[in-house]
Structures are given as C-alpha cells and as structure tokens.
Amino acid sequence: MSIQPQRIDIINKILNILAGDAKRNDVSEWAFNMFDDDSLRLDDPVVLKYLKLLGAVDLPSTDRDFLYTDDDLRHWITEIENQ
C-alpha cells in the first residue's frame, strides 16, 4: 500500500523537476503509479488534478521539448498553494 500523496508532495515533485533533481519521466511514472494504485482513495480534487497533469509532464511538444514548460510548472505551484 502506498502513502496517500498530499499537496506538498505534488509541490515537491514539481520543485524537484525545476531544480533538476528529478527527471520528468520519473515524476510522470510516480504520478501514474499513485493514480492507478487501487489501495489509495484520492479524496482531494486538487491532488487528483495535479497527479493527472504530472502524469503528462514528460510528454513532448511539436514546438518545444515538453508540452508543459517550466513556467507552467511554476504556475501549478501557485495554483496548488492558493486552493
């Protein structure tokens, strides 16, 4: 059984990407594992929303390296903190 992710866990994962301490594909895999873990009951809609977004954080884009930019990630942190 996994530990229920909290908002701070999501923020920390994003900060790790921004700092270069975590690879996007590793964070994406973590998010998918949390989302797909049947033993977890994800009650917080904010956590659920950002787990879904983090699951796509490693997707490429046609005009840049990734679909979601570092600016997007910083914006996500702000949104999470203000909800």
C-alpha positions in Angstrom: 0.0 0.0 0.0 1.3 3.4 -0.9 1.2 6.5 1.2 -1.6 8.9 0.2 0.0 11.9 -1.7 -0.6 15.3 -0.3 -0.5 18.7 -1.9 3.0 19.3 -0.5 4.2 16.0 -2.2 2.9 17.4 -5.6 4.6 20.7 -5.0 7.9 19.0 -4.0 7.8 16.8 -7.2 7.4 19.9 -9.3 10.2 21.7 -7.4 12.4 18.7 -8.0 11.8 18.9 -11.7 12.5 22.7 -11.7 15.7 22.2 -9.7 16.9 19.4 -12.0 16.8 17.0 -9.1 14.2 14.7 -10.8 13.6 13.7 -14.3 10.2 14.4 -15.8 9.7 10.8 -16.8 10.4 9.6 -13.3 7.8 12.1 -11.9 5.3 11.1 -14.5 5.8 7.4 -13.6 5.3 8.3 -9.9 2.1 10.2 -10.7 0.7 7.3 -12.8 1.5 4.8 -10.0 -0.3 7.0 -7.4 -3.2 7.5 -9.7 -3.5 3.8 -10.5 -3.0 2.5 -7.0 -6.3 0.8 -6.1 -5.4 0.9 -2.4 -5.4 4.7 -2.4 -8.5 6.8 -2.1 -7.7 10.1 -3.6 -10.2 12.4 -1.9 -8.5 15.8 -2.6 -9.6 17.0 -6.0 -6.5 19.3 -6.2 -4.2 16.3 -5.7 -6.1 14.3 -8.2 -6.0 17.1 -10.8 -2.2 17.6 -10.5 -1.5 13.9 -10.4 -3.1 13.7 -13.8 -1.1 16.7 -15.0 2.1 15.3 -13.6 1.4 12.1 -15.4 1.8 14.1 -18.7 4.7 16.2 -17.6 7.1 14.3 -19.8 5.1 14.5 -23.0 6.9 16.2 -25.9 5.6 19.1 -27.9 6.0 19.9 -31.5 7.5 23.3 -30.9 9.5 22.8 -27.7 11.0 20.0 -25.6 7.9 19.4 -23.4 4.2 20.1 -23.6 4.3 21.7 -20.2 7.0 24.3 -19.7 8.8 25.3 -16.5 6.6 28.4 -16.4 3.6 26.0 -16.5 5.1 24.1 -13.6 5.6 27.3 -11.6 2.0 28.3 -12.3 0.8 24.9 -11.0 2.6 25.5 -7.7 0.9 28.9 -7.3 -2.5 27.3 -8.1 -2.0 24.5 -5.6 -0.9 26.9 -2.9 -3.9 29.1 -3.5 -6.6 26.3 -3.4 
